[in-house]
Amino acid sequence: MRLPVSSGAAFRALADDTRRAIIETIAARPLPVHEIAERFAISRPAVSKHLRILAEAGLVRADRRGKENVYALDPRPLAEVREWIELYWAGRLATLKDLAERKH
């Protein structure tokens, strides 16, 4: 079972703790970069780099409001990730069930 291209990028982006925390931070509502950066013990340029990676994976989108970019979660790639995980585990659990039933 192969990942859709967009899901592979999402998995790579979500592999980082800080990026997952950023996703959690903006899940409730869109936030400007400075408000996101205030919540982390890293520099604003580092937060911007993480946001760029998340945006390239399609997990967040930026809207320009005045002088700031406001970032919002785009849940579509997360749905693809969830679907892949469900399919992956469904197959693995079915195999495990078959193995367990054969031993009896």
Residue frames relative to the residue before (quaternion, step in Angstrom):
aa qw qx qy qz dx dy dz
M 1.0000 0.0000 0.0000 0.0000 0.00 0.00 0.00
R 0.1710 -0.8001 0.5712 0.0658 3.54 -0.68 1.13
L 0.4883 -0.6470 0.5088 0.2899 3.50 -1.19 0.68
P 0.4884 -0.5782 0.5344 0.3762 3.56 -1.13 0.51
V 0.6488 -0.5430 0.3540 0.3986 3.60 -1.08 0.69
S 0.6778 0.4929 -0.3085 0.4499 3.60 0.85 -0.91
S 0.6408 0.5209 -0.3367 0.4524 3.61 1.01 -0.69
G 0.6124 0.5480 -0.3528 0.4475 3.58 1.04 -0.71
A 0.6497 0.4965 -0.3088 0.4859 3.56 0.98 -0.82
A 0.6409 0.5206 -0.3271 0.4596 3.57 1.00 -0.78
F 0.6409 0.5150 -0.3301 0.4637 3.61 0.94 -0.83
R 0.6599 0.4984 -0.3157 0.4653 3.58 0.91 -0.87
A 0.6617 0.4998 -0.3117 0.4639 3.60 0.93 -0.83
L 0.7151 0.4557 -0.2537 0.4654 3.59 0.96 -0.85
A 0.4907 0.6720 -0.4287 0.3520 3.60 1.24 -0.09
D 0.6739 0.4889 -0.2815 0.4770 3.58 1.21 -0.44
D 0.5266 -0.6635 0.4419 0.2952 3.59 -0.87 1.01
T 0.6672 0.5062 -0.3112 0.4491 3.58 0.88 -0.90
R 0.6649 0.4948 -0.3172 0.4609 3.59 0.91 -0.80
R 0.6224 0.5107 -0.3477 0.4805 3.60 1.03 -0.68
A 0.6481 0.5115 -0.3175 0.4663 3.60 1.00 -0.77
I 0.6184 0.5231 -0.3440 0.4749 3.60 1.04 -0.69
I 0.6214 0.5312 -0.3353 0.4682 3.59 0.97 -0.84
E 0.6616 0.4970 -0.3051 0.4714 3.60 0.89 -0.90
T 0.6421 0.5471 -0.3164 0.4339 3.58 1.03 -0.82
I 0.7804 0.3276 -0.1841 0.4998 3.59 0.88 -0.85
A 0.4132 0.7244 -0.4683 0.2919 3.61 1.24 0.03
A 0.6865 0.4945 -0.2887 0.4482 3.60 0.98 -0.78
R 0.7868 -0.1495 0.1281 0.5850 3.56 1.00 -0.85
P 0.5860 -0.5725 0.4317 0.3775 3.57 -1.16 0.53
L 0.0829 -0.7973 0.5977 0.0157 3.57 -1.09 0.77
P 0.4762 -0.6316 0.5151 0.3301 3.57 -1.16 0.55
V 0.6943 -0.4985 0.3275 0.4027 3.54 -1.22 0.57
H 0.6764 0.5048 -0.3314 0.4217 3.61 0.78 -0.91
E 0.6562 0.4917 -0.3294 0.4681 3.63 1.01 -0.64
I 0.6129 0.5203 -0.3495 0.4812 3.58 1.08 -0.64
A 0.6795 0.5138 -0.2895 0.4364 3.58 0.85 -1.02
E 0.6081 0.5776 -0.3510 0.4163 3.60 1.05 -0.71
R 0.6869 0.5085 -0.2698 0.4436 3.58 1.13 -0.60
F 0.7233 0.3998 -0.2269 0.5152 3.58 1.29 -0.11
A 0.4348 -0.7016 0.5120 0.2376 3.54 -1.15 0.70
I 0.5548 0.5353 -0.4272 0.4724 3.55 1.00 0.89
S 0.6519 -0.5381 0.3619 0.3930 3.56 -1.24 0.34
R 0.6268 -0.5336 0.4106 0.3922 3.54 -1.24 0.41
P 0.6333 0.5076 -0.3586 0.4612 3.66 0.93 -0.67
A 0.6295 0.5224 -0.3418 0.4626 3.60 1.05 -0.67
V 0.6309 0.5092 -0.3259 0.4863 3.59 1.02 -0.80
S 0.6398 0.5275 -0.3233 0.4560 3.59 0.96 -0.84
K 0.6337 0.5225 -0.3298 0.4654 3.58 1.01 -0.77
H 0.6469 0.5050 -0.3147 0.4769 3.58 0.96 -0.86
L 0.6510 0.5131 -0.3140 0.4630 3.59 0.97 -0.83
R 0.6225 0.5354 -0.3394 0.4589 3.58 1.03 -0.73
I 0.6498 0.5075 -0.3091 0.4740 3.59 0.96 -0.87
L 0.6549 0.5023 -0.3072 0.4737 3.58 0.97 -0.85
A 0.6505 0.5084 -0.3119 0.4702 3.58 1.02 -0.80
E 0.6444 0.5197 -0.3208 0.4603 3.61 0.98 -0.81
A 0.6751 0.4605 -0.2815 0.5029 3.58 1.16 -0.62
G 0.5110 -0.6766 0.3969 0.3515 3.57 1.28 -0.08
L 0.4811 0.7043 -0.4115 0.3211 3.57 1.28 0.14
V 0.7735 0.1422 -0.0974 0.6099 3.57 1.18 -0.48
R 0.1677 -0.7486 0.6269 0.1358 3.53 -1.29 0.36
A 0.2924 -0.7515 0.5711 0.1534 3.52 -1.13 0.72
D 0.1056 -0.7531 0.6471 0.0542 3.51 -1.04 0.89
R 0.3756 -0.7227 0.5386 0.2158 3.54 -0.87 0.98
R 0.0366 0.7697 -0.6352 0.0522 3.56 -0.82 1.07
G 0.7996 -0.0901 0.0087 0.5937 3.52 -0.17 1.28
K 0.8075 -0.2214 0.2016 0.5083 3.53 -0.76 -1.11
E 0.7020 0.4812 -0.2535 0.4598 3.58 1.25 -0.21
N 0.3503 -0.6516 0.6196 0.2621 3.47 -1.36 0.38
V 0.1639 -0.7567 0.6278 0.0797 3.53 -0.94 0.98
Y 0.2182 -0.8080 0.5410 0.0823 3.55 -0.72 1.13
A 0.0676 -0.7767 0.6263 0.0014 3.50 -1.06 0.93
L 0.5331 -0.6138 0.4844 0.3231 3.53 -1.20 0.59
D 0.1399 -0.7241 0.6659 0.1130 3.55 -1.12 0.74
P 0.2504 -0.8402 0.4624 0.1326 3.60 -0.15 1.24
R 0.4553 0.7205 -0.4466 0.2721 3.64 1.17 -0.26
P 0.6877 0.4508 -0.3206 0.4703 3.66 0.78 -0.81
L 0.6064 0.5469 -0.3625 0.4492 3.60 1.10 -0.58
A 0.6143 0.5337 -0.3452 0.4676 3.58 1.08 -0.67
E 0.6365 0.5151 -0.3267 0.4720 3.60 1.02 -0.78
V 0.6330 0.5191 -0.3247 0.4736 3.58 1.00 -0.81
R 0.6549 0.5137 -0.3102 0.4593 3.59 0.90 -0.94
E 0.6558 0.5139 -0.3140 0.4552 3.58 0.90 -0.91
W 0.6547 0.5062 -0.3190 0.4618 3.58 0.94 -0.87
I 0.6494 0.5140 -0.3191 0.4607 3.59 0.93 -0.88
E 0.6538 0.5125 -0.3168 0.4577 3.57 0.92 -0.88
L 0.6633 0.4876 -0.3054 0.4785 3.60 0.93 -0.85
Y 0.6337 0.5409 -0.3233 0.4486 3.56 0.97 -0.90
W 0.7315 0.4262 -0.2449 0.4726 3.56 0.75 -1.06
A 0.5839 0.5629 -0.3846 0.4409 3.61 1.03 -0.60
G 0.6703 0.4901 -0.2914 0.4750 3.57 0.95 -0.87
R 0.6718 0.4949 -0.3004 0.4622 3.56 0.92 -0.86
L 0.6672 0.4937 -0.3030 0.4682 3.59 0.96 -0.83
A 0.6169 0.5279 -0.3443 0.4714 3.59 1.07 -0.69
T 0.6440 0.5117 -0.3144 0.4740 3.59 0.98 -0.83
L 0.6511 0.5090 -0.3109 0.4694 3.58 0.94 -0.86
K 0.6340 0.5230 -0.3253 0.4676 3.58 0.98 -0.83
D 0.6495 0.5127 -0.3161 0.4641 3.60 0.93 -0.91
L 0.6619 0.5030 -0.3072 0.4632 3.58 0.90 -0.86
A 0.6646 0.5045 -0.3053 0.4588 3.57 0.93 -0.86
E 0.6779 0.4903 -0.2918 0.4635 3.58 0.97 -0.81
R 0.6237 0.5485 -0.3407 0.4405 3.62 1.08 -0.60
K 0.6656 0.5211 -0.3090 0.4357 3.58 1.05 -0.66
H 0.6791 0.4783 -0.2970 0.4710 3.60 1.19 -0.26
